[in-house]
Every structure is written in structure tokens, then in C-alpha cells.
Amino acid sequence: MSEFLVELKDVWRTYNQGVEPVHALQGVSLKIKESEYVAIMGTSGSGKSTLMNLLGCLDRPSQGQYLLDGTDISTRSEDELAEIRNKSVGFVFQQFNLLPSMSALDNVMLPLVYAGMGKEQRTMRAEQALKDLGLGNRIHHKPSELSGGQQQRVAIARSIVNRPRILLADEPTGALDSHTAKEIMSLFTKLTEEGITVILVTHDPETAACARRIVKVRDGRILEDLIIGKVQ
Amino acid sequence: MSNRLRSLLTVLGIVIGIASVITLLGIGKGAQLEAEKQVQSLGTNLIFIRPGSQSSSSISFGQGTIQTLTYEDALAVKKNCPAVLNIAPQYSSQLQVQYGEKNTLTTINATEPSYTTIRNFNPAQGRFFNDSESREEARVCVLGDTVAADLFGFSDPLKKKILIRGELFDVIGVMEHKGANSAVDMDDQIFIPLSTGYSALFGLSQVTGRTVKSILVEAKPQEDDLAQFQITNLLRFRHHITAPGEDDFTLRTQSDIMQAAQSITGVFSLLLGTTAGISLVVGGIGIMNIMLVSVTERTREIGVRKAIGAKYSQILSQFVIEATVMSLSGGIVGIILGIVCSNALSSFANWKAVVSLDSIFLSFFVSLGIGLFFGIYPARTAAKLDPIVALRSD
């Protein structure tokens, strides 16, 4: 077993949509240890979204290898990827992406439903996750009845309820005011202390500054890989 | 909210489809029961003997196309066939009838007193002619319900004299109301003794040959097959028909008539059911349409679900279940509506519509099937979505 949780080995991702193939990633190699707090930075078109999709197992590399916790993602089927996402990956989006017709509790329970957990157990787990994030009195509210910060916390609860190995956050504070954004960012710090690896995708240097390590991406390549804080 | 309205309208398509299936099948079933009732009202263990008429698959081109049956044949059937309980030969003709100023054209049915028991058709007023009147060629007649009303209105026809083709007849009775069956109006007839008919109206005698238009036979209970066999053999013998020759008469039993009626009402039911079935297909296409719209509108939701670990089969079953719930709830409401419509039709429109348990089960499973069939394509579209593309959509 590798000492790294995430290991990208010379990964290429090529899209064959137009006349000429587009190389969104061109030989990216990246290693991330458990409970690291990494920010991936880059402008739009830099390949950071493609990188995030790969890291989140939504996509497979065209070339190269991606090992997540020692298992090779490159050769897995769609359904196997779905299972890996369900068990090992959590997603937090800029637009929260909660299902509007469901209560906070039902939203948080959804990954557990897909994992096939029994009703009693998943209700307990989801309630606990919401309580841990200070939403104990909001569990039966619909997303439309919650503030942006509360919605994002529900989304975070949903992403960690299945106890994933890595948490991928795509511009998680992009739709929030600066005060709420700060709260959310400190939440991520807390999660890394609990052993979850957080990978932040952002173009905002201030948000990225909360991480311990910054990976800058441009034109499908890694430009810089800086450690800015002390890694435990 | 507009979503809910759209789903409701879609479900309405199924509701109407299923309700019409239930109602139309009910009407078909009602017609079938009505036909069976009418055939049973003809009598019991009946066999009709008719002269060789040209016919093809239960459609007769008119009895008496060839006149081969005689009064003597009828007597021989009664005398020589042990399985035969009773017979009533008939000779009928359309003739002008007159009472005072009133004038009508009706069927004169010359027969014998046994007719009333064989057909289970009795006088409501007065009496039918008896055997001695039959022997003595008495000028007596019994009026059908309709004829009595036509000639006498509300006055009492008993003991009056009427003219049948210029001959005077005493009215001795009026028949009960029987109604029309598929072939003839049973109430638009006048009954006279067969012997009287031969001598006074039809100009037939033993010398010229007393033909009959039909012979009604009542077989002994459970012996109609045997009676049919005996009659066929006897008549072939009497008519000198040998092996390769075909019968110059036809026998129809009550069960033949029942089968004919059933096959007609069966076709009727099938037609009605098919018509309703087409509306169900339209309803199913409506469901498919709404599901496709739903998949498009909820692309991002599908992306989120996939991102958090929904497998192909889990997305597929979600949408198939949604389609099935829609069509099934439409089906259940449709079944209830169909039963209500059938009952309303039975009580207001004077037409029996009988909802059978079969048609309820059929409708239930058909609506289930529609949901599955028309839901599977939109569901596959949803399940096949690429999560990255789906997440990026608005």
C-alpha cells in the first residue's frame, strides 16, 4: 500500500470533440497524502475542472494512471466508479446542488440510500451529521427555507455523511458572503483535522490561502506546487 | 406547481383511457348477457327445423328458399323420434288484417296449441286455441300485444271479430308482451290454428301438399343431441336422401343460436375494447413525453445523484418507478371512474353495462405495463447521462 492517498502518474485527458483533439491535461503527476488540505488554483480553461473531475472519479484519464487509496481508477467501469464516489469521495459545489424538493435530512441521507443502508441507521447518521454542523434544528427544512451558508453546510453534511477519504470542494464559497465564507473555510480545516483529505478547487487566492498546500495549474500542466503551512 | 399540473394532465390521459376500457368492456359484457337472456327466453331444449335454406356461417338467406318440409314430416318427427318431447309446426305469411276502420299488415302465424308451451309464450288475456279448435279448423285467432294495440287501441279485443285477408276470425285471446328478439318482433303477430290457415288463408290441402315454414321441436332434457340425430335420420329417410346427398333441411339448436349470439357480441366487445385500447396507447405516449421533459429539466439533479454515487440501475429504477406510479394511479382512478360510468349508464341510459372482475384486473395490469413500457426509454436516457455534463447543465 502506497503512503499516498491520491496518486496521479503522468495523466493525460484528451477530448476528441472538434476537428482537433483538445488536451485538457497534459501529463499531470500529483501525490496527496491523507488528511492534507490542498487548493488547486487556476483560471478557467486551465484544466483545473478536468483535474477535479478526475480526482472525483467522475471521469477517467485518457492516458496515465490514477490511484486512489491504492486502487487504479483508470480501468474501472461506470458503476464501479459510482460505488467509489459513493464510498470514498464527497463533493461540495459552488451552487450547493441540493435537491430542492427534499428536506435537509433527506438530502443528507441520499448517499446512504445509494449505499444501501437501512432506514433507521441512515436517519441516525444523517441527523448526527447535520447536528455536528450546527443544523440540528433545521433538519426538516427545505433548501429554499435555508440561507446560503446553511445550504452549503447541508451540502457539506451530505458530502461527509458516508465518511469519505477525500472531499472535493469546487469554489465552495463562490456564492457566499465573506463572513459565511470564512465559517465554511474553517469547517474544512476542522475536517482535515478529523482525517479527511480536502481538495479545494478555486481561482480565488484568498480562499486558497486557507489551505496548507497550493497546486497551480495552467494549460493542462502543473505550474507550481507550494507548501505554505506546516503539514502535520 | 406547473409541474404538478402537467403530471395531472398526463395522468388524466390514462384515467380516460382506462375508464373507457372499463366502460366499453362493460357495455360489451352487458350486450352479451342480454343476448344470452334473449336466447334463453326462446324456450328450453329447442330445435328449429327449417326447409333447406341457402345459408353461410349462421347467416340465413331466408327460410323457405326451398319448400321441402311438410306437415306430415312434423307428425312423423313427433311420432318416431323418442328424444322429442313436443313439436309445433308453423306456417306464416304477411297478410292484411282489418277491424272496423283500422287496417294493418302483420305476420299470420299458423301453428298448433303446443306452441305456447314450447316457446314459453302465453296469452295475457283470454286463451290460446285448443286441440279441438285446431282439428275443426275453427276461425279463431290470438293477437300479439302490438297488433292488439294497433287494431283496438284501449278497447277490449276479446270476442270481437276481425278480418284476415277478408276472412272473419273471432279474437279469443291476446298474448303477453314478449319484445323483439334479433330476428322478429314477437308481439307483431296473430296466431291461428294451422289447419284453419291451410284451408282458409293459404289454400293448401293434403292433395296439393301441406308445407310448413318451420317445425319447432322441444327435445327431452339433456337429449337435444340425440333428438338432432334422430330427426336428421328420419327426415333424410323420408326425403329419400342417401349418403353423398346433402340435407334439404337445416337444424338449429338453441346452443347453436347461443354460440352465434356469443360470437357476435364477442366481436362487438373486441371492437369496443380495441377502440379504448388505442386511447390508452395515446395516454402512454403522453407519459413518455412528460418523462422525457422531466429528464431534461432535472438533468442537474441526475448529475448530483450520480456524483454522490447513484448507479445506472438506481437512476433507471427511479424514473421507471415515477412513470409507473403516474400510470398506475391514473389506472386506479380510471377503474373507479369506469365503474361509476358503467353504473350511471345502467341506471340512466337503460343499457346494461356489467363491469367484470376480469376487466378490472386487465386494466390494472395494463396501466402498470404502460408505465413500465413508456417509462423505460426516458429512464434509460436519464441513467446514461454523463455526470460531468449533467452537473454543468442549468
Interface residues (C-beta under 8 A of the other chain):
Chain A: N53 G56 L58 D59 E78 D79 A82 E83 R85 N86 K87 F91 F93 N97 L99 L110 P111 Y114 A115 R158 S159 N162
Chain B: R300 E301 G303 V304 R305 K306 A307 I308 G309 A310 K311 Y312 S313 Q314 P387 I388 L391
